Amino acid sequence: MSQAPPDPSPAASGPVPALTDQRIVVLDFGSQYAQLIARRVREQNVYCEILRHDVSAARLREISPQGIILSGGPSSVYEPGAPRCDPDLFRIGIPVLGICYGMQLACEALGGRVEHTPSREYGRASCQVIEAGELFAGLPESTDVWMSHGDQVSGIGDDFRVLAETSSCPYAAIRHRELPVFGMQFHPEVTHTPLGGQVLHNFVIGVCGCAETWHLGDFADAAIADLRQRVGDRRVICGLSGGVDSAVVAALLYKAIGPQLSCILVNNGLLRKDEQAAVIAEFTTHFKADLHVVDAESMFLRELAGVTDPQEKRRRIGHAFIECFKAEAAKIEDAHFLAQGTLYPDVIESGAAIDGPAATIKLHHNVGGLPEELGFELIEPLRDLFKDEVRRLGSELGLPETLVWRHPFPGPGLAVRCLGEVTAARLIKLREADSIVVNEIKAAGLYRQTSQSFAVLLPVQSVGVMGDARTYEETVAIRSVNTDDFMTADWSRLPYDLLARISTRIINEVAGVNRVCYDVSSKPPATIEWE
């Protein structure tokens, strides 16, 4: 028998405000939505963090959260090796809410039965509330919910009460008769369950008795105090990309340590149009920061020559980034720390969160590897925040609105929007097309209404006719999504006239492109970026 892993500490690696003596913990069973559950809880102004699924009941007693939420997951509870929780956690007196797989685990541990359903249930369902109680207080008798499961509870014995049902799921929500244990087969954390936030509010505030006292302003104050204490009189290097994440990190550090901050912008040739000039202007005017600019375009293009695999692109960009940082950091005296704008979604999608069982979706050059390679101690003050929380934090710190609401940009830059081989010529096409997309969306007054909009250059050539000549040129895809958290996203319903203007301009103004397409896939099953 293998030795059980040591009990993990709480997942939060950044500063946690002192008022988080009240918290909810989420145990992660491999769901890509575990972070989304945490975010929904934070919307209740209650701090929430994520722990491994196998944390012991003794450790949970020590942490003493107000409530425990068991996430969903891709496994079946009856499969050998399926992730499990300590069954004693149901009997330590802390309220427990199991969601989907988490509900099935709770029922199995407390005498229920779980079986495979004849057909997987995925999508909206009408849920009938049988007993409102604490969990469904204030909800109508019938409400839409989002189902995503291949197994379900088939028997609950005499120890549970049924709170809700659907036409195909007789135990859509349950409550133990004696223990403070609840379960629901549907997913309250996704936007497809319109009243899911109210259900979570009822659990977090009503059942667990949490006070709504966690606010990002308090987080900012605690983060600044923590950074001052941790850094002391040493110097911090912060890598800038032009995006909101690195800008908020820089703002936190500037408020905490002022002139001890040195920022490095690596122009890897993969930036958006005019990005370098904009970053220089913002960070020398707004912050008066010590800014170092490295022109490394030729180096990155050499590394990417002939590479088409997206993971290999990310890996090579990460290594080239390290080399550039090494060279420039060597010019900065007494540098001890490296600050990065790593966010919660970066951590979960890289598979690095809490050593949990969630699948790796993509490599992320901000997650793991850099401290060892560069020899710096790592600072990641945003590691436990979601994108919308980072924006709100940026506003709290007084950053200009144009910077706070700038659409996200991937760490590997245009390389993962330039499908196929990345060359200087193809980057010029992509940069120009991307600029047209963004400027037209801004001109239409839709930039704030969309969450992320950009162009993708595809390694697909097609026949066209321009003038009297036959062309055989490349294709540009337009991607625009709306999302609150970047863990799920829906494609933006842009007006046809706007899409027509974007298409016409790209084909007329970008040499070598004769076809434009619009991406109408959501996340999931697609991701926001194409690579």
Secondary structure, DSSP 8 states (H G I E B T S, - for coil): ----------S--S---TTTTSEEEEEESS-TTHHHHHHHHHTTT-EEEEEETT--HHHHHHH--SEEEE---SS-TTSTT-----GGGGGSS--EEEETHHHHHHHHHTT-EEEEEEEEEEEEEEEEES--TTTTTT--SEEEEEEEEEEEEEE-TTTEEEEEE-SS-TTSEEEESSSSEEEESS-TTSTTSTTHHHHHHIIIIIIT---S---HHHHHHHHHHHHHHHHTT-EEEEEE-SSHHHHHHHHHHHHHHGGGEEEEEEE-S-S-TTHHHHHHHHHHHTS--EEEEEE-HHHHHHHHTT---HHHHHHHHHHHHHHHHHHHHTTSTTEEEEE----HHHHHHTT-GGG-S-------TTSSSHHHHHT-EEE-TTTT--HHHHHHHHHHTT--HHHHT-----TTGGGGTB-S---HHHHHHHHHHHHHHHHHHHHTT-TTTSSEEEEEEEEEEEEEEETTEEEEEEEEEEEEEE-SSSSSBEE----HHHHHHHHHHHHHHSTTEEEEEE----BTTS-SS--
